[in-house]
């Protein structure tokens, strides 16, 4: 089963809440900024994602989508 994480980069305000709750420690803030000037969250190793959805649940702006094949 493949898991796909999608981040709405231009809506992310870089609060890093998702980074703190990821049990696999595969989320980080990007090195480049989005259109609003924030460093958006990114997944550094999508293959390691277990699809727990902790990141999507804690995101205050609901910018993270998790899809399972």
Buried (B, 14 or more C-beta within 10 A) or exposed (E): EEBEBEBBBEBBBBBBBBBEBBEEEBBBBBEEEBEEEBBBBBBEEEEEBEBBBBBBEBBEEEBBEBEEE
